[in-house]
């Protein structure tokens, strides 16, 4: 998925970047960086895929 698609899916499911950040004990900007591809983090990407109830490969287009 592209960053805007990920953001749209998060909005539709009522998931905020700040929720993911709180769950992982990190800053919201770190989650934003992962979503936008500026600071990829497998840990954050896995948490987002799980929150969206989607397969990692479907969301990020690569193997976990």
N, CA, C and O of each residue as an XYZ file, in Angstrom:
256
protein
N       0.843     -1.180      0.000
C       0.000      0.000      0.000
C       0.887      1.241      0.000
O       2.011      1.227      0.501
N       0.366      2.281     -0.559
C       1.047      3.571     -0.521
C       0.703      4.253      0.804
O      -0.298      3.916      1.436
N       1.529      5.207      1.220
C       1.275      5.878      2.507
C      -0.148      6.411      2.665
O      -0.749      6.264      3.729
N      -0.689      7.025      1.621
C      -2.053      7.564      1.732
C      -3.089      6.464      1.905
O      -4.096      6.664      2.583
N      -2.854      5.308      1.301
C      -3.771      4.181      1.466
C      -3.719      3.649      2.894
O      -4.752      3.318      3.478
N      -2.520      3.570      3.451
C      -2.366      3.113      4.834
C      -3.082      4.078      5.778
O      -3.808      3.659      6.680
N      -2.867      5.367      5.561
C      -3.521      6.374      6.405
C      -5.034      6.276      6.288
O      -5.740      6.378      7.291
N      -5.538      6.080      5.074
C      -6.985      5.960      4.865
C      -7.546      4.744      5.583
O      -8.593      4.829      6.225
N      -6.862      3.620      5.481
C      -7.306      2.407      6.177
C      -7.306      2.615      7.693
O      -8.206      2.149      8.391
N      -6.301      3.309      8.184
C      -6.240      3.577      9.621
C      -7.429      4.435     10.054
O      -8.053      4.170     11.081
N      -7.732      5.451      9.273
C      -8.858      6.333      9.600
C     -10.166      5.550      9.585
O     -10.986      5.676     10.494
N     -10.354      4.739      8.541
C     -11.595      3.960      8.428
C     -11.780      3.000      9.598
O     -12.907      2.719     10.005
N     -10.672      2.501     10.135
C     -10.757      1.555     11.258
C     -10.646      2.250     12.614
O     -10.639      1.593     13.656
N     -10.559      3.587     12.596
C     -10.505      4.337     13.847
C      -9.184      4.215     14.579
O      -9.128      4.356     15.801
N      -8.121      3.953     13.834
C      -6.790      3.795     14.429
C      -6.002      5.079     14.214
O      -5.883      5.568     13.091
N      -5.470      5.616     15.297
C      -4.656      6.829     15.217
C      -3.182      6.457     15.336
O      -2.820      5.487     16.002
N      -2.351      7.243     14.679
C      -0.911      7.032     14.801
C      -0.480      7.150     16.254
O       0.434      6.452     16.693
N      -1.128      8.020     16.994
C      -0.792      8.186     18.412
C      -1.138      6.932     19.216
O      -0.488      6.646     20.221
N      -2.160      6.178     18.782
C      -2.510      4.918     19.448
C      -1.398      3.888     19.263
O      -1.004      3.209     20.211
N      -0.900      3.780     18.038
C       0.197      2.852     17.749
C       1.430      3.258     18.548
O       2.112      2.417     19.132
N       1.703      4.561     18.563
C       2.866      5.074     19.291
C       2.769      4.740     20.779
O       3.745      4.288     21.378
N       1.611      4.958     21.370
C       1.421      4.665     22.797
C       1.599      3.177     23.074
O       2.216      2.791     24.067
N       1.060      2.354     22.199
C       1.168      0.902     22.357
C       2.637      0.457     22.344
O       3.018     -0.455     23.078
N       3.454      1.102     21.510
C       4.856      0.708     21.371
C       5.802      1.513     22.265
O       6.991      1.205     22.354
N       5.271      2.547     22.927
C       6.112      3.376     23.786
C       7.074      4.254     23.010
O       8.218      4.456     23.418
N       6.593      4.779     21.878
C       7.433      5.623     21.021
C       6.678      6.907     20.696
O       5.531      7.086     21.107
N       7.325      7.788     19.965
C       6.683      9.043     19.572
C       5.827      8.845     18.332
O       6.103      7.983     17.498
N       4.781      9.663     18.225
C       3.914      9.604     17.061
C       4.688      9.901     15.784
O       4.375      9.347     14.731
N       5.682     10.757     15.862
C       6.474     11.089     14.680
C       7.219      9.876     14.140
O       7.481      9.795     12.940
N       7.560      8.937     15.007
C       8.212      7.702     14.559
C       7.244      6.851     13.749
O       7.624      6.242     12.749
N       5.985      6.814     14.192
C       4.960      6.071     13.456
C       4.719      6.742     12.110
O       4.621      6.068     11.084
N       4.624      8.049     12.113
C       4.425      8.793     10.876
C       5.570      8.540      9.898
O       5.344      8.346      8.703
N       6.789      8.543     10.408
C       7.951      8.281      9.557
C       7.906      6.895      8.938
O       8.296      6.716      7.784
N       7.438      5.923      9.686
C       7.324      4.556      9.159
C       6.237      4.485      8.092
O       6.430      3.865      7.047
N       5.103      5.113      8.351
C       4.001      5.109      7.382
C       4.435      5.772      6.081
O       4.125      5.278      4.997
N       5.141      6.872      6.185
C       5.560      7.627      5.003
C       6.809      7.074      4.333
O       7.216      7.559      3.278
N       7.425      6.050      4.948
C       8.607      5.440      4.360
C       9.888      6.213      4.592
O      10.929      5.877      4.027
N       9.822      7.248      5.421
C      11.008      8.056      5.703
C      11.925      7.385      6.718
O      13.147      7.511      6.644
N      11.321      6.670      7.668
C      12.083      5.957      8.699
C      11.482      4.571      8.886
O      10.792      4.313      9.872
N      11.749      3.680      7.932
C      11.168      2.338      8.042
C      11.586      1.635      9.329
O      12.754      1.663      9.717
N      10.638      1.023      9.964
C      10.875      0.252     11.172
C       9.980     -0.978     11.117
O       8.755     -0.864     11.134
N      10.586     -2.131     11.051
C       9.808     -3.367     10.959
C       8.871     -3.506     12.156
O       7.735     -3.956     12.007
N       9.340     -3.122     13.338
C       8.518     -3.212     14.553
C       7.251     -2.364     14.421
O       6.153     -2.820     14.741
N       7.413     -1.141     13.951
C       6.261     -0.245     13.783
C       5.365     -0.747     12.658
O       4.140     -0.750     12.784
N       5.979     -1.170     11.565
C       5.207     -1.663     10.427
C       4.376     -2.889     10.810
O       3.220     -3.009     10.404
N       4.962     -3.793     11.587
C       4.224     -4.978     12.037
C       3.046     -4.571     12.920
O       1.961     -5.138     12.798
N       3.245     -3.599     13.806
C       2.171     -3.136     14.693
C       1.032     -2.510     13.896
O      -0.139     -2.707     14.223
N       1.368     -1.761     12.859
C       0.339     -1.140     12.023
C      -0.439     -2.214     11.271
O      -1.669     -2.175     11.233
N       0.262     -3.166     10.676
C      -0.406     -4.249      9.944
C      -1.338     -5.024     10.877
O      -2.463     -5.357     10.504
N      -0.868     -5.304     12.080
C      -1.687     -6.034     13.054
C      -2.928     -5.221     13.436
O      -4.029     -5.766     13.515
N      -2.748     -3.919     13.671
C      -3.873     -3.061     14.036
C      -4.902     -2.992     12.907
O      -6.104     -2.903     13.158
N      -4.423     -3.035     11.667
C      -5.315     -3.013     10.508
C      -5.911     -4.393     10.214
O      -6.788     -4.536      9.361
N      -5.419     -5.403     10.934
C      -5.845     -6.783     10.717
C      -5.562     -7.213      9.270
O      -6.380     -7.864      8.618
N      -4.382     -6.825      8.801
C      -3.947     -7.145      7.444
C      -2.611     -7.864      7.492
O      -1.862     -7.737      8.461
N      -2.319     -8.612      6.455
C      -1.040     -9.284      6.323
C       0.054     -8.242      6.090
O      -0.141     -7.277      5.351
N       1.198     -8.449      6.723
C       2.331     -7.522      6.583
C       2.650     -7.270      5.116
O       2.818     -6.124      4.699
N       2.733     -8.348      4.331
C       3.079     -8.212      2.911
C       2.061     -7.378      2.147
O       2.427     -6.635      1.237
N       0.797     -7.492      2.505
C      -0.241     -6.711      1.826
C      -0.075     -5.221      2.106
O      -0.250     -4.390      1.215
N       0.262     -4.896      3.343
C       0.406     -3.488      3.721
C       1.711     -2.895      3.191
O       1.721     -1.800      2.629
N       2.803     -3.623      3.375
C       4.117     -3.057      3.087
C       4.754     -3.554      1.793
O       5.738     -2.984      1.321
N       4.192     -4.618      1.223
C       4.705     -5.106     -0.053
C       6.047     -5.793      0.016
O       6.794     -5.799     -0.962
N       6.364     -6.374      1.165
C       7.624     -7.099      1.341
C       7.473     -8.108      2.468
O       6.511     -8.062      3.234
N       8.407     -8.995      2.558
C       8.332    -10.043      3.585
C       8.754     -9.526      4.950
O       9.624     -8.662      5.062
N       8.131    -10.063      5.974
C       8.462     -9.690      7.362
C       9.734    -10.351      7.805
O      10.169    -10.156      8.940
